[in-house]
Amino acid sequence: MKRSQINAIMAEAAETIRTHGFALPPFAHWSPDDFAARRDAARHVIDARCGWDITDFGSGRFDRIGLFLFTLRNGLLDDLRRGGGMCYAEKLLIAQRDQLTPMHTHRIKAEDIINRGGATLLVQLHGSDDRGGFAEDRGGTVWCDGIRRPYAPGDILRLEPGQSVTLRPGDWHAFWAEGGTVLIGEVSTVNDDETDNVFRDPVGRFAAIEEDTAPTHLLVSDYRRWLG
């Protein structure tokens, strides 16, 4: 993805979030120089990889296979391992119309996926085999707004604004928006996007970036190179 495209997606996403009545935290508005100047005070933001995250999953077609994410808050895996401290995370996501997030699961993270507003969010589900791999012929059980819902392999949930689904490790899922853009909330246990995303098909979790212009804001995948 070109940096100019990422900058444009950020600006459009910020407006979408604003129109739904949400406000991003102050660090969302920092320039790269602002972040560098505050890197010591913002060490948890950096270590927990909070902030902007835009990916085309290596497809080169963000409008068809891609996702916008902003991690609002996140604990650390050490907290989760010892069973105390900040063991939770929260994100905002934006799925554009017919834009696919590919089939995947998590080994550690349990998450609520919430339609915060906009169009309809479609979530396709599959279960796991005995080793935790994708199972074409297995279903499972999820909870929709606290109500138990068994699913057959390949079932598609339709989440209207205000509705949610709880996904646990081993619930394979892909999702996309139908009829327009959807603002999605994600509330979960600690989020580790570097190691805890397991995709059915080989994809790149983070976009390769062509630096055709300066970044407006840093992506979480920029932190190591820009901030150390």
SVG drawing of the C-alpha trace seen along z (x, -y; Angstrom):
<svg xmlns="http://www.w3.org/2000/svg" viewBox="-30 -17 45 51">
<polyline fill="none" stroke="black" stroke-width="0.4" points="0.0,0.0 1.2,-3.5 1.6,-5.8 -0.5,-8.4 -3.4,-5.9 -2.9,-5.1 -3.1,-8.8 -6.3,-9.1 -7.8,-6.1 -7.0,-7.5 -8.7,-10.8 -11.8,-9.1 -11.9,-6.7 -11.6,-9.5 -14.6,-11.2 -16.6,-8.0 -15.8,-7.5 -16.7,-11.1 -20.1,-10.9 -20.9,-7.9 -20.4,-9.9 -17.0,-8.4 -13.9,-10.4 -10.4,-8.9 -7.8,-9.4 -5.3,-12.2 -2.4,-10.1 -4.4,-9.4 -3.8,-13.0 0.0,-13.0 2.3,-13.5 5.4,-11.3 7.5,-14.0 5.0,-14.4 5.2,-10.7 9.0,-10.7 9.1,-13.6 6.7,-11.8 8.0,-8.2 9.1,-7.8 5.7,-9.0 3.9,-6.9 5.9,-3.7 2.8,-1.7 1.0,-2.9 4.0,-1.8 4.6,1.6 0.9,2.5 0.7,1.4 -2.2,-0.9 -3.1,-3.2 -3.7,-3.1 -3.6,0.1 -4.5,0.4 -4.0,3.6 -4.8,5.0 -3.6,8.5 -1.0,8.4 -3.7,8.5 -2.9,5.1 -6.7,4.6 -7.6,2.8 -11.1,2.0 -11.8,5.8 -9.7,7.5 -8.7,5.2 -9.6,3.7 -9.2,0.4 -8.4,0.8 -7.6,-1.5 -6.5,0.1 -7.9,-2.2 -6.4,-0.3 -4.5,3.0 -2.9,4.9 0.3,7.0 0.6,10.7 2.5,10.9 -0.6,9.6 -2.7,12.3 -0.2,15.0 -0.1,14.2 -3.9,13.7 -3.9,10.1 -3.5,6.5 -4.7,5.2 -6.0,8.3 -8.3,6.6 -8.2,4.7 -10.6,2.5 -10.6,1.6 -12.6,-0.2 -12.7,1.3 -14.3,0.1 -15.4,2.6 -16.3,1.0 -19.1,2.5 -18.2,6.0 -14.6,5.6 -13.5,9.0 -11.5,9.8 -10.2,13.3 -11.0,16.5 -9.0,16.7 -9.0,17.6 -7.0,16.8 -5.2,19.2 -5.5,16.9 -7.9,14.1 -11.6,14.2 -13.5,11.3 -16.8,9.6 -17.4,8.3 -20.1,5.5 -21.9,3.7 -21.6,0.1 -23.5,-1.4 -24.0,-1.7 -24.9,1.2 -25.1,4.9 -22.1,6.9 -21.9,10.5 -19.8,13.0 -19.1,16.4 -18.3,19.2 -16.5,22.6 -15.3,24.8 -11.8,26.3 -10.5,29.8 -8.9,31.8 -5.6,29.8 -7.3,26.4 -7.0,26.1 -9.7,24.9 -12.5,27.6 -14.6,27.3 -17.2,29.7 -17.4,28.7 -19.6,26.1 -19.6,24.9 -21.3,22.6 -21.1,18.8 -23.0,16.3 -25.0,13.5 -25.7,10.7 -25.3,13.3 -27.7,15.8 -26.3,19.3 -26.3,19.9 -25.0,23.2 -23.7,22.8 -23.3,25.2 -20.1,25.0 -20.3,22.0 -23.2,20.3 -23.4,16.6 -24.5,14.4 -26.2,11.1 -25.4,8.5 -27.5,5.3 -26.4,2.1 -26.3,2.9 -25.9,6.6 -22.8,8.6 -21.2,12.1 -18.7,13.5 -16.0,15.6 -13.6,17.8 -10.3,19.4 -11.1,22.0 -14.1,20.2 -12.9,19.5 -14.5,16.4 -14.4,14.1 -16.5,10.9 -17.6,8.2 -20.1,5.3 -23.3,5.6 -25.1,2.6 -22.6,-0.1 -19.9,-0.8 -20.0,0.7 -18.3,-0.7 -17.3,2.3 -16.3,2.5 -14.0,5.2 -13.7,5.9 -11.4,8.7 -8.7,10.2 -5.2,8.9 -4.6,8.5 -1.4,9.7 -1.7,9.1 1.9,10.2 1.5,13.8 -2.2,14.6 -3.8,14.3 -4.0,17.7 -5.3,17.4 -6.8,20.3 -4.9,19.1 -1.5,17.4 -1.9,13.7 0.2,10.8 -1.3,9.4 0.5,6.0 0.7,4.1 3.9,3.6 4.2,-0.2 5.6,-2.2 6.8,-5.5 5.6,-7.9 4.9,-10.7 5.4,-11.4 3.0,-9.7 0.3,-11.9 0.2,-9.5 2.2,-6.4 0.8,-2.9 1.4,-0.4 3.6,1.4 5.8,-1.8 6.7,-2.0 9.8,0.1 11.4,-1.7 10.3,-5.2 10.4,-5.0 12.6,-2.0"/>
</svg>
